[in-house]
């Protein structure tokens, strides 16, 4: 009788359906064939070939895969989570691209757009022919979007949009930006097509994290939009925050993938790296590190699976998503840091994925809700008292 799988000690993978496992295997093969051989160069050069990869991701059904209709796959929450896990096992930037496209931009249009807006944008976005971004965060307002400075005012039947957004994934390569702005009727969402006069996007350079990802600042200088540019289905922060919850759900799965990749790299290295005449995997201190990584990895994986099943049953709440995001990002960072120590000096090179993952996870730690914000979400759920203000 063979022993447990060292990469999945509790056989969490056996909790998945055959279809979910097939999705995971398919995405893993795609990343091994098309992504991993080029990742080190992309990260070092600070580039991401989104236009090249988007149609391939669309063909796999990964863009908006958890949405129904309009060319979307309509997959379950766990199936989507498994895909995010395998995407981020390659790189957080890859999962971020898919997440922003599907859980933020497409989800906003799908949930709150008119039928005309859905027909115009969603099929092309699902196919990877069109790219979207999601403009909520501003230079001075990240965790507190209610005080955003971007505004939209009426001008006859049209709208005039003014302001800026910061740290926007896919910003400069997007065909359409979903932009949230303050209006006299509360926060509203607007669809701003590429090339609209007064709309510009500038890439942010000098990043030490998420280098294989396009990150931009969006500027709106008295941008005039037609009446049908507004998303009619929602007003107030409920709209953008519900989209963020979808993105956070993908993160709590994706970080398990990053953690698994770091742990697997450290384990393989420890079994082949010889010091003092024996592999370092034979030393007690190395085994302790590997055991701690394996324990935390499986706990994070189980948390993701449980939250996914709750989501499929319609029982997942914001506190569940915050639980997963807070715990799993923290776990992945600790695993990445511990794995780096096993790899020694080799761990700081692009020949191994560990420090690349660690750098990426520093961004994942703070985007889509900082650890402090998710702590307060859980604190309110536990105590019934809000500590935000």
C-alpha positions as CSV (number, residue, x, y, z in Angstrom):
1,X,0.0,0.0,0.0
2,X,1.5,3.3,-1.1
3,X,1.8,6.2,1.3
4,X,0.1,9.6,1.1
5,X,0.8,12.0,-1.6
6,X,3.4,14.4,-0.2
7,X,1.9,17.3,-2.1
8,X,-1.7,16.5,-0.9
9,X,-1.3,14.7,2.5
10,X,-5.0,14.7,3.3
11,X,-6.1,13.8,-0.3
12,X,-8.1,17.0,-0.5
13,X,-8.2,16.5,-4.3
14,X,-10.4,13.5,-3.7
15,X,-13.1,15.9,-2.5
16,X,-13.5,17.3,-6.0
17,X,-15.8,15.9,-8.7
18,X,-14.4,14.3,-11.8
19,X,-15.3,17.5,-13.8
20,X,-13.5,19.7,-11.2
21,X,-10.4,17.5,-11.4
22,X,-10.5,17.6,-15.2
23,X,-10.6,21.4,-15.1
24,X,-7.6,21.5,-12.8
25,X,-5.6,19.1,-15.0
26,X,-6.5,21.0,-18.1
27,X,-5.4,24.4,-16.7
28,X,-2.2,22.9,-15.2
29,X,-1.2,21.4,-18.6
30,X,-1.9,24.8,-20.2
31,X,0.3,26.6,-17.7
32,X,3.1,24.0,-18.1
33,X,3.1,24.2,-21.9
34,X,2.3,27.9,-22.5
35,X,3.1,29.9,-19.4
36,X,5.9,28.4,-17.2
37,X,8.6,28.3,-19.8
38,X,8.3,32.1,-20.3
39,X,7.5,33.3,-16.8
40,X,11.0,34.1,-15.7
41,X,11.6,36.3,-18.7
42,X,8.2,38.1,-18.3
43,X,8.8,38.7,-14.6
44,X,12.4,40.0,-15.3
45,X,11.3,42.2,-18.1
46,X,8.1,43.4,-16.4
47,X,5.8,42.4,-19.3
48,X,2.7,40.3,-19.8
49,X,1.5,39.3,-23.3
50,X,-2.2,39.7,-22.5
51,X,-3.4,40.1,-26.1
52,X,-1.6,36.9,-27.1
53,X,-2.9,34.8,-24.2
54,X,-6.4,36.1,-23.8
55,X,-7.9,34.2,-26.8
56,X,-6.2,31.0,-25.5
57,X,-7.7,31.6,-22.0
58,X,-11.1,32.2,-23.6
59,X,-10.9,29.0,-25.7
60,X,-10.3,27.1,-22.4
61,X,-13.5,28.7,-21.0
62,X,-11.6,30.5,-18.2
63,X,-12.8,34.1,-18.8
64,X,-16.0,34.6,-16.8
65,X,-16.2,30.9,-16.4
66,X,-18.5,31.1,-13.3
67,X,-21.1,33.3,-15.2
68,X,-24.1,32.0,-17.1
69,X,-24.8,32.7,-20.8
70,X,-23.2,35.1,-23.3
71,X,-20.5,32.6,-24.1
72,X,-19.5,32.0,-20.5
73,X,-19.0,28.4,-19.2
74,X,-21.4,28.6,-16.2
75,X,-19.1,26.6,-14.0
76,X,-19.6,26.0,-10.3
77,X,-17.7,27.9,-7.6
78,X,-15.3,25.1,-6.8
79,X,-14.5,24.5,-10.4
80,X,-13.7,28.1,-10.8
81,X,-11.6,28.0,-7.6
82,X,-9.6,25.0,-8.9
83,X,-8.9,26.9,-12.1
84,X,-7.7,29.9,-10.0
85,X,-5.5,27.6,-8.0
86,X,-3.7,26.3,-11.0
87,X,-3.4,29.7,-12.6
88,X,-1.8,31.2,-9.5
89,X,0.4,28.1,-9.1
90,X,2.1,29.5,-12.3
91,X,1.9,33.2,-11.3
92,X,-0.3,35.6,-9.5
93,X,-0.3,37.9,-12.5
94,X,-1.9,35.3,-14.6
95,X,-4.7,34.6,-12.1
96,X,-5.1,38.4,-11.6
97,X,-5.7,38.8,-15.4
98,X,-8.4,36.1,-15.4
99,X,-9.9,37.4,-12.1
100,X,-10.1,41.0,-13.2
101,X,-11.6,40.1,-16.6
102,X,-14.2,37.7,-15.2
103,X,-14.9,38.4,-11.6
104,X,-14.7,42.2,-11.8
105,X,-15.3,43.6,-15.3
106,X,-17.5,40.9,-16.7
107,X,-19.3,40.2,-13.5
108,X,-20.2,43.9,-13.1
109,X,-21.7,44.0,-16.6
110,X,-23.4,40.6,-16.2
111,X,-24.9,41.5,-12.8
112,X,-25.8,45.2,-13.3
113,X,-25.7,45.9,-17.1
114,X,-28.5,46.3,-19.5
115,X,-29.2,43.6,-22.1
116,X,-27.7,45.8,-24.7
117,X,-24.5,46.2,-22.7
118,X,-24.3,42.5,-22.0
119,X,-24.7,41.6,-25.7
120,X,-22.1,44.2,-26.7
121,X,-19.3,43.3,-24.4
122,X,-19.7,39.8,-22.7
123,X,-19.4,37.4,-25.6
124,X,-16.2,39.1,-26.9
125,X,-14.8,39.2,-23.3
126,X,-15.6,35.6,-22.7
127,X,-13.7,34.7,-25.9
128,X,-10.7,36.8,-25.0
129,X,-11.3,39.1,-28.0
130,X,-12.0,42.0,-25.7
131,X,-10.3,42.9,-22.5
132,X,-11.8,44.7,-19.5
133,X,-10.6,46.5,-16.4
134,X,-12.3,47.6,-13.2
135,X,-11.7,51.1,-11.9
136,X,-12.5,51.6,-8.2
137,X,-9.3,52.2,-6.3
138,X,-8.0,55.8,-6.3
139,X,-4.6,57.3,-5.4
140,X,-5.9,58.4,-2.0
141,X,-8.8,56.0,-1.5
142,X,-8.3,52.3,-1.4
143,X,-9.9,50.7,1.6
144,X,-12.3,53.6,1.9
145,X,-14.0,53.8,-1.6
146,X,-17.0,55.6,-0.3
147,X,-14.9,58.8,-0.3
148,X,-13.7,58.5,-3.8
149,X,-13.1,61.7,-5.7
150,X,-14.0,60.5,-9.2
151,X,-17.4,62.1,-10.1
152,X,-19.9,61.9,-12.9
153,X,-22.4,64.7,-13.5
154,X,-25.3,65.1,-15.8
155,X,-25.0,67.1,-18.9
156,X,-28.4,66.9,-20.6
157,X,-29.0,63.2,-21.3
158,X,-25.3,62.5,-21.2
159,X,-22.7,62.1,-18.4
160,X,-19.4,63.9,-17.8
161,X,-16.8,61.8,-15.9
162,X,-13.8,63.3,-14.1
163,X,-11.2,61.9,-11.9
164,X,-8.5,59.1,-11.7
165,X,-8.1,55.5,-10.7
166,X,-4.9,53.8,-9.5
167,X,-3.4,50.3,-9.4
168,X,-5.8,49.1,-12.1
169,X,-4.9,45.7,-13.6
170,X,-5.3,45.5,-17.4
171,X,-5.9,49.2,-17.5
172,X,-3.9,50.3,-20.5
173,X,-4.8,47.2,-22.6
174,X,-8.5,47.2,-21.9
175,X,-11.2,47.7,-24.6
176,X,-13.6,48.8,-21.9
177,X,-13.2,50.1,-18.3
178,X,-15.8,49.6,-15.7
179,X,-15.5,52.8,-13.7
180,X,-17.2,53.7,-10.4
181,X,-17.9,57.3,-9.7
182,X,-19.9,59.5,-7.3
183,X,-23.0,61.0,-8.7
184,X,-25.9,63.0,-7.1
185,X,-27.7,59.7,-6.9
186,X,-24.8,57.8,-5.2
187,X,-22.0,55.7,-6.6
188,X,-22.7,54.5,-10.1
189,X,-20.8,52.3,-12.6
190,X,-20.0,53.5,-16.1
191,X,-18.7,51.7,-19.2
192,X,-15.9,53.7,-20.8
193,X,-14.7,52.2,-24.1
194,X,-11.0,52.5,-25.2
195,X,-10.3,55.6,-27.2
196,X,-13.1,57.7,-25.6
197,X,-11.9,61.4,-25.8
198,X,-10.4,62.5,-22.4
199,X,-9.8,58.9,-21.2
200,X,-6.1,57.9,-20.9
201,X,-4.3,55.0,-19.2
202,X,-0.7,55.2,-18.1
203,X,1.2,52.1,-17.0
204,X,2.9,52.0,-13.6
205,X,6.5,50.9,-13.8
206,X,9.2,50.1,-11.2
207,X,7.1,47.4,-9.6
208,X,8.9,44.8,-7.5
209,X,5.7,42.7,-7.3
210,X,3.2,41.4,-10.0
211,X,5.8,42.3,-12.6
212,X,4.2,39.9,-15.1
213,X,1.0,41.9,-15.0
214,X,-0.2,45.2,-16.6
215,X,-0.9,47.7,-13.8
216,X,-2.1,51.2,-14.8
217,X,-3.4,54.6,-13.7
218,X,-6.6,55.8,-15.4
219,X,-7.3,59.4,-16.0
220,X,-10.7,61.0,-16.9
221,X,-10.6,64.6,-18.1
222,X,-14.2,65.7,-18.6
223,X,-15.0,62.5,-20.4
224,X,-18.4,62.8,-22.1
225,X,-20.4,59.5,-22.0
226,X,-23.8,58.8,-23.5
227,X,-26.8,58.1,-21.2
228,X,-26.5,54.3,-21.9
229,X,-22.9,54.2,-20.6
230,X,-24.2,53.8,-17.0
231,X,-24.8,50.4,-15.5
232,X,-28.6,50.6,-14.8
233,X,-28.8,47.7,-12.3
234,X,-27.3,49.2,-9.2
235,X,-26.4,52.3,-7.3
236,X,-24.3,52.7,-4.2
237,X,-21.2,50.7,-3.1
238,X,-23.1,47.4,-3.1
239,X,-22.3,47.1,-6.8
240,X,-18.5,47.3,-6.7
241,X,-18.2,45.6,-3.4
242,X,-20.1,42.6,-4.6
243,X,-17.7,42.3,-7.5
244,X,-14.8,42.6,-5.2
245,X,-16.2,39.7,-3.1
246,X,-16.1,37.6,-6.3
247,X,-12.5,38.5,-6.9
248,X,-11.6,37.8,-3.3
249,X,-13.1,34.3,-3.7
250,X,-10.7,33.6,-6.6
251,X,-7.8,34.8,-4.5
252,X,-8.5,32.5,-1.6
253,X,-8.1,29.6,-4.0
254,X,-5.3,31.1,-6.1
255,X,-3.0,31.6,-3.1
256,X,-3.3,27.9,-2.4
257,X,-1.7,27.3,-5.8
258,X,1.1,29.7,-5.1
259,X,1.7,28.0,-1.7
260,X,1.7,24.6,-3.3
261,X,4.2,25.6,-6.0
262,X,6.6,27.0,-3.3
263,X,6.2,23.9,-1.1
264,X,6.7,21.5,-4.1
265,X,9.8,23.4,-5.2
266,X,11.3,23.3,-1.8
267,X,10.6,19.6,-1.3
268,X,12.1,18.7,-4.7
269,X,15.2,20.8,-4.0
270,X,15.6,19.4,-0.5
271,X,15.6,15.8,-1.8
272,X,18.4,16.6,-4.4
273,X,20.6,19.2,-2.7
274,X,23.5,17.4,-1.0
275,X,25.2,18.9,2.1
276,X,27.5,17.1,4.5
277,X,27.2,14.1,2.3
278,X,23.5,13.7,2.4
279,X,20.4,15.4,1.0
280,X,19.2,18.3,3.1
281,X,15.8,16.6,3.3
282,X,17.4,14.2,5.7
283,X,18.1,16.9,8.3
284,X,15.6,17.4,11.1
285,X,15.3,21.2,10.7
286,X,14.6,20.9,7.0
287,X,11.9,18.3,7.7
288,X,10.3,20.5,10.3
289,X,10.0,23.3,7.7
290,X,8.5,21.0,5.2
291,X,6.1,19.5,7.6
292,X,4.9,23.0,8.7
293,X,4.4,23.9,5.1
294,X,2.5,20.7,4.3
295,X,0.2,21.2,7.4
296,X,-0.7,24.8,6.5
297,X,-1.1,24.1,2.8
298,X,-3.7,21.4,3.5
299,X,-5.6,23.5,6.0
300,X,-5.7,26.4,3.5
301,X,-6.9,24.0,0.7
302,X,-9.6,22.6,2.9
303,X,-10.8,26.1,3.8
304,X,-11.0,27.0,0.1
305,X,-12.9,23.8,-0.7
306,X,-15.4,24.4,2.2
307,X,-16.0,28.0,1.3
308,X,-16.5,27.0,-2.3
309,X,-19.2,24.4,-1.4
310,X,-20.9,27.0,0.8
311,X,-20.9,29.4,-2.2
312,X,-22.5,26.8,-4.4
313,X,-25.2,26.2,-1.8
314,X,-25.8,30.0,-1.7
315,X,-24.7,30.2,2.0
316,X,-21.3,31.9,1.6
317,X,-21.2,35.3,3.3
318,X,-18.7,38.2,3.2
319,X,-17.2,36.9,6.5
320,X,-16.5,33.5,4.9
321,X,-14.7,35.1,1.9
322,X,-12.7,37.3,4.3
323,X,-11.8,34.2,6.4
324,X,-10.4,32.5,3.3
325,X,-8.6,35.6,1.9
326,X,-7.0,36.6,5.2
327,X,-6.0,33.0,6.2
328,X,-4.8,31.8,2.8
329,X,-2.8,34.8,1.7
330,X,-1.1,34.8,5.1
331,X,-0.4,31.0,4.8
332,X,1.0,31.3,1.3
333,X,3.4,34.1,2.3
334,X,4.7,32.1,5.2
335,X,5.2,29.0,3.0
336,X,7.0,31.1,0.3
337,X,9.3,32.6,2.9
338,X,10.1,29.2,4.5
339,X,10.6,27.6,1.1
340,X,13.1,30.3,0.2
341,X,15.3,29.4,3.2
342,X,15.4,25.8,2.0
343,X,16.6,26.8,-1.4
344,X,19.3,29.1,0.0
345,X,20.8,31.5,-2.4
346,X,19.2,29.6,-5.4
347,X,15.9,30.8,-4.0
348,X,16.5,34.4,-4.9
349,X,16.9,33.7,-8.6
350,X,14.3,33.4,-11.4
351,X,15.4,29.8,-11.9
352,X,13.1,28.9,-9.1
353,X,9.5,30.3,-8.6
354,X,9.7,30.9,-4.8
355,X,10.8,34.5,-4.4
356,X,8.7,35.5,-7.5
357,X,5.7,34.0,-5.7
358,X,6.7,35.8,-2.4
359,X,7.0,39.1,-4.2
360,X,3.6,38.7,-5.9
361,X,1.9,37.7,-2.7
362,X,3.0,40.9,-1.1
363,X,0.6,42.6,-3.6
364,X,-2.1,40.0,-3.1
365,X,-1.9,40.6,0.7
366,X,-3.2,44.2,0.2
367,X,-5.3,44.2,-2.9
368,X,-9.0,43.3,-2.9
369,X,-9.0,44.2,0.8
370,X,-6.1,44.5,3.1
371,X,-5.5,42.0,5.9
372,X,-6.6,44.8,8.3
373,X,-9.9,45.2,6.5
374,X,-10.6,41.5,6.5
375,X,-9.8,41.3,10.1
376,X,-12.4,43.9,10.8
377,X,-15.0,42.1,8.7
378,X,-14.4,39.0,10.8
379,X,-14.3,41.0,14.0
380,X,-17.8,42.4,13.2
381,X,-19.1,38.9,12.3
382,X,-17.8,37.5,15.6
383,X,-18.8,40.4,17.9
384,X,-21.7,42.1,16.1
385,X,-19.8,45.4,16.5
386,X,-18.4,47.4,13.6
387,X,-14.9,48.9,14.2
388,X,-14.4,50.6,10.8
389,X,-14.9,54.1,12.2
